[in-house]
Structures are given as structure tokens and as C-alpha cells.
Amino acid sequence: MFRETIYQNVINDLKPLSGEIEMDETMFGGRRPAKQGWGALGKIIIFGIYQRKGKVLTFPISSRARESMMPYITRYT
């Protein structure tokens, strides 16, 4: 609860990135030993936006679908 409140306050104050930017998603966490890769259990998908020679923004997302990433792309680029 405390971490979620801090996250929401920080994310509301972020300014859009500009210039050359890159975007990608990855997974963190999971159980070991277990299946590795995108099909592994217990992993969290993280979407990142990187401004060259600038900031990196990361967001937890529910899936790799376009609909999960587009709100972040339109708001922060």
C-alpha cells in the first residue's frame, strides 16, 4: 500500500520524454528452478521508455498486448 502510494505520486509528476526514444518490455521475478522465459509463472511484465542521453521510465503492465502499452506511450512521449 505504501509503495503503491509513492509510485502513484511519482508517476503523476512525470513529464513526457522527447528526442530519440526507445521502448521495450521485459519480465522480472519468477520461481526458480522453473520454466524460463515468457511462459514462466510468477513473473511481472515491465514496459520501459528510454530517452537517449536522458531518463528511463518503467511501468508494470498486465500483458504484452498493444492495449497495455499505448496509454504509456501516448502520455509519456
LINJORA-V900637 format. One record per pair of residues at least 24 apart in sequence whose C-alpha atoms are under 6 Angstrom apart, sorted by sequence separation. I is the first residue (numbers start at 1). J is the second residue. D is the distance in whole Angstrom. If there is no record, write none. Layout:
# LINJORA-V900637
<<I | J | D> <I | J | D>>
This chain:
# LINJORA-V900637
<<24 | 48 | 5> <23 | 48 | 6> <23 | 49 | 5> <22 | 49 | 6> <22 | 50 | 5> <21 | 50 | 5> <21 | 51 | 4> <20 | 51 | 6> <21 | 52 | 6> <20 | 52 | 6> <17 | 76 | 6> <18 | 77 | 6> <16 | 76 | 4> <17 | 77 | 5> <16 | 77 | 5>>
